[in-house]
Amino acid sequence: MTSDQNTHEDVRARLIYDVLAELDLAGSASAVADRIRRLELGLPIEDECILLLSWLGKCKLIHKMDQLAFPPTSPPEFRVPDLLVVFDYDGKELPVLIEVKGKQSQGFSWRPDYVEALRHYARLLGLPLLLAVKWKLLGLWTLIDVAQYEQPNKNYKYTLDKALKNNLLGLLAGDFMYVLKKGVGLHIVGRKQKKLAEKRDGETITETFEIKVEDAYFTNGLDERVNFKDANLLWTLFLSIDPGTETKVTDTHLIHSLVAPEDESFQAAHRALTILLSHFVDDDNPLNWRKSLLEHHLMMEASELREAATAGIDQDCVRYVLDQVPETIPEFLKTK
């Protein structure tokens, strides 16, 4: 850390200390810092969930719930969920409550009293209670009815497998999946100009050339060039995935390619949001979900991504565009 950075950190620390002193908490600075660290684990997940639901396009309102309950003697059987969300479902307003969690494992358990306290609050308001989980190892979100749990013992268990089968993120929020065809790629062709440097390390020779770009084009799943007027839609798809890279070098040219995954895997539209936002950050400045949520400056909306994916079928670039139907439709949706 540079001296300038140290100075800025000292100024920030002094401002925080002054606020703590005004709140008569200066002597508890370490306890406050510990509490903030614990909040830091949960609040960014909530911010990410809010931005994600907003981006997918079928939410009319998302409201963070203040979980500070009064009077102080209010019974523990009430627990306020994280969010109040109003979806546009079949042309009607559908209000729900959502509890948000981020999990590293492929399953987790809740005590019955914890779940019942959430459900008790939801029953008082007459609203459905849903659970939004980010499965961090896969970077996937699911949205399910809290009532869709397994109970192998006294605790309520939620698993990735069951959450994926009963995911409501598409039905309520507008998420969808698409599959790019193998061979879809962006190719940049450069001609070698003058040699700038040459470095030898044993039998390895590393050469640096000045390159003049001669051509840039997309290919579809048939290894055909895509008409240039349709390329804008392909840009949309490529900005929303994490493509592989290939480089071919000849005596005269260098061809650098960004290619779709070899396995033609499903791409969940909601995963594109993190990729889109990551274009503006680097390792030294990690993604700040609160800042992204407040600024709401996005490269594209989910509706544009769906348009590109749908058009990609006719271009032989996309094999499928899929809307998931949950294995089990929750009771609150059967009456809508």
NORFEN-V451364 format. One record per residue. PHI is phi in radians with two decimals (NA if undefined). PSI is psi in whole degrees, 0 to 359 (none if undefined). D_LAST is the distance of its C-alpha to the last C-alpha in Angstrom with 1 decimal. Layout:
BEGIN
PHI|PSI|D_LAST + PHI|PSI|D_LAST
END
This chain:
BEGIN
NA|134|57.4 + -1.37|169|59.6 + -1.14|324|61.4 + -1.11|318|59.2 + -1.11|319|56.1 + -1.05|319|57.7 + -1.10|315|58.5 + -1.10|319|54.9 + -1.12|321|53.6 + -1.10|319|56.2 + -1.11|315|55.1 + -1.08|317|51.4 + -1.08|320|52.5 + -1.12|318|54.7 + -1.09|317|51.8 + -1.12|318|49.6 + -1.09|318|52.5 + -1.06|319|53.1 + -1.13|317|49.4 + -1.08|322|49.7 + -1.14|318|53.0 + -1.12|329|51.6 + -1.54|5|48.9 + 1.07|38|51.7 + -2.11|12|50.3 + -1.04|324|53.1 + -1.30|350|54.4 + -1.95|26|51.1 + -1.00|319|50.6 + -1.16|322|50.3 + -1.18|320|47.7 + -1.13|317|45.7 + -1.07|321|46.1 + -1.13|319|44.9 + -1.12|319|41.8 + -1.12|321|41.1 + -1.08|321|41.6 + -1.21|322|38.9 + -1.13|326|36.5 + -1.07|335|37.4 + -1.31|332|35.9 + -1.82|321|32.4 + -1.14|318|32.0 + -1.04|326|32.5 + -1.13|319|29.7 + -1.10|316|27.3 + -1.08|319|28.8 + -1.10|317|28.3 + -1.08|316|24.6 + -1.10|314|24.1 + -1.13|321|26.0 + -1.10|311|24.3 + -1.10|322|20.7 + -1.11|316|22.3 + -1.18|324|24.1 + -1.16|337|21.3 + 1.75|359|20.0 + -1.98|16|16.2 + -1.77|131|16.8 + -1.66|336|17.3 + -2.76|137|18.9 + -2.29|124|20.4 + -2.24|122|22.4 + -1.23|134|24.9 + -1.57|134|25.0 + -1.36|115|28.5 + -1.62|12|29.1 + -1.49|111|32.2 + -1.73|144|31.5 + -2.26|154|33.7 + -1.18|166|35.7 + -1.00|338|37.5 + -1.60|10|37.4 + -1.01|139|33.6 + -1.16|150|32.8 + -1.25|352|32.1 + -1.37|2|29.1 + -1.86|129|27.1 + -2.37|123|26.4 + -1.43|125|24.8 + -1.16|171|22.8 + -1.30|320|23.9 + -2.34|147|21.3 + -1.88|122|18.6 + -2.20|136|16.5 + -1.96|113|14.2 + -1.60|152|12.5 + -1.63|99|11.9 + -2.04|114|8.7 + 0.94|40|8.5 + 1.36|7|10.7 + -2.14|153|8.9 + -1.36|125|10.4 + -2.13|102|8.9 + -1.46|138|11.9 + -2.47|162|13.1 + -1.83|141|16.6 + -2.29|129|18.6 + -1.70|132|21.9 + -1.95|133|24.1 + -2.43|152|26.9 + -2.10|129|29.6 + -2.30|139|31.2 + -1.47|326|34.3 + -1.48|179|34.0 + -1.72|20|31.6 + -3.10|156|30.3 + -2.71|162|30.5 + -2.13|148|30.2 + -2.17|144|29.1 + -1.16|146|30.6 + -0.99|323|28.4 + -1.18|328|29.4 + -1.15|311|28.2 + -1.14|317|24.7 + -1.14|326|24.5 + -1.13|321|25.6 + -1.15|315|22.8 + -1.20|327|20.2 + -1.06|314|22.1 + -1.09|317|21.7 + -1.11|320|17.9 + -1.12|321|17.6 + -1.03|322|19.8 + -1.55|350|17.5 + 1.20|34|14.3 + -2.08|148|13.0 + -1.12|149|12.2 + -2.03|120|15.5 + -2.01|161|16.2 + -2.15|118|19.7 + -1.78|123|21.1 + -2.19|132|24.4 + -1.70|116|27.2 + -1.52|96|29.2 + -1.11|327|32.4 + -1.11|331|34.6 + -1.85|349|32.5 + 1.18|28|31.1 + -1.92|146|27.5 + -1.91|145|24.4 + -2.29|155|21.4 + -2.34|115|18.2 + -2.33|164|16.9 + -1.21|130|15.3 + -0.99|334|18.3 + -1.25|350|17.9 + -1.60|71|18.8 + -2.07|166|22.5 + -1.86|155|25.7 + -2.40|74|28.2 + -1.24|340|31.6 + -2.47|204|33.3 + -1.24|338|32.4 + -1.45|157|30.7 + -1.56|128|27.2 + -1.98|134|27.7 + -2.05|127|25.7 + -2.06|152|27.0 + -1.05|318|26.9 + -1.02|310|26.6 + -1.22|325|23.4 + -1.13|320|21.9 + -1.15|322|22.6 + -1.20|330|21.1 + -1.99|24|17.7 + -1.14|127|17.9 + -1.75|6|14.7 + -1.11|328|17.0 + -1.39|312|16.5 + -1.07|320|12.8 + -1.71|317|12.2 + -1.70|340|15.8 + 1.81|11|17.2 + -1.18|156|19.8 + -2.68|172|21.6 + -2.20|152|24.8 + -2.52|157|27.9 + -2.21|118|31.3 + -1.37|143|34.5 + -1.31|148|37.2 + -1.07|135|40.4 + 1.80|345|43.1 + -1.17|128|41.1 + -2.82|163|43.2 + -1.95|127|44.8 + -2.15|131|48.6 + -2.08|122|51.3 + -1.88|123|54.9 + -2.14|138|57.8 + -1.64|135|61.5 + -1.19|132|63.9 + -1.80|228|66.3 + -1.35|149|69.0 + -1.35|131|69.0 + -1.68|329|68.6 + -2.85|158|69.3 + -2.50|131|70.1 + -2.25|131|69.9 + -1.91|134|71.3 + -2.38|92|70.4 + 1.17|237|72.4 + -1.58|359|71.4 + -1.61|131|68.2 + -2.05|125|68.5 + -1.95|121|66.0 + -1.99|142|66.3 + -2.03|124|64.8 + -2.07|153|64.6 + -1.38|130|63.8 + -2.02|136|61.0 + -1.93|118|60.4 + -1.22|122|56.9 + -1.81|335|57.5 + -2.78|151|54.0 + -2.60|130|50.3 + -2.76|160|47.7 + -1.74|151|44.5 + -2.14|151|44.5 + -1.68|192|41.6 + -1.25|351|41.1 + -1.76|10|44.0 + 1.09|31|46.4 + -1.81|150|46.6 + -1.17|140|46.8 + -1.57|137|43.7 + -0.90|133|44.4 + -1.02|324|45.0 + -1.17|341|42.8 + -1.67|359|39.8 + -1.18|333|40.8 + -1.02|322|38.7 + -1.17|324|35.5 + -1.19|326|37.3 + -0.99|318|38.3 + -1.02|315|34.7 + -1.15|318|34.1 + -1.23|330|37.3 + -1.23|342|36.7 + -1.80|4|33.5 + -2.18|172|35.1 + -1.94|86|38.1 + -1.29|160|40.4 + -1.42|169|43.6 + -2.18|145|47.0 + -2.40|140|50.0 + -2.32|128|53.4 + -2.03|134|56.2 + -2.17|129|59.7 + -2.05|184|62.6 + -1.12|332|66.0 + -2.03|339|64.8 + -2.34|162|61.1 + -2.25|127|58.1 + -2.04|115|54.6 + -1.87|127|51.8 + -2.18|139|48.4 + -1.85|121|44.8 + -2.18|151|43.1 + -1.14|155|39.6 + -0.96|143|39.4 + -1.12|330|41.4 + -1.56|7|38.7 + 0.86|48|36.1 + -1.36|160|33.6 + -1.19|135|29.9 + -1.92|115|29.6 + -1.39|130|26.4 + -0.99|324|25.8 + -1.17|336|25.2 + -1.22|338|28.7 + -1.13|332|30.2 + -1.06|314|29.7 + -1.09|319|32.3 + -1.12|317|34.7 + -1.07|316|34.4 + -1.24|330|35.2 + -1.21|345|38.0 + -1.13|342|39.9 + -1.84|4|40.9 + -2.25|168|42.1 + -2.42|184|44.7 + -1.08|331|45.9 + -1.45|344|47.6 + -2.30|80|44.6 + -1.08|161|41.5 + -1.06|126|38.0 + -1.83|104|37.1 + -1.18|324|33.3 + -1.11|316|33.7 + -1.12|317|36.0 + -1.10|322|33.8 + -1.16|317|30.8 + -1.26|320|32.8 + -1.37|322|34.6 + 0.92|40|31.6 + -1.73|102|34.1 + -2.03|149|32.7 + -1.22|334|34.4 + -2.85|162|31.3 + -1.70|163|27.5 + -1.08|329|25.1 + -1.11|325|24.5 + -1.21|323|28.3 + -1.15|319|28.3 + -1.12|319|25.8 + -1.05|317|27.9 + -1.16|318|31.0 + -1.13|319|29.6 + -1.15|316|28.4 + -1.13|331|31.8 + -1.13|339|33.5 + -1.13|314|32.7 + -1.18|337|35.0 + -1.57|4|37.6 + 1.06|32|37.8 + -1.87|333|36.9 + -2.11|132|33.4 + -1.51|316|32.7 + -2.43|149|28.9 + -2.18|121|25.9 + -2.17|139|23.0 + -1.97|121|19.2 + -1.37|136|18.4 + -1.84|124|15.7 + -1.04|148|15.6 + -1.06|320|17.6 + -2.17|120|15.1 + -1.39|124|11.4 + -1.05|153|10.7 + -1.04|324|9.3 + -1.19|339|7.1 + -1.55|339|5.2 + -1.21|339|5.6 + -1.69|359|3.8 + -1.52|none|0.0
END
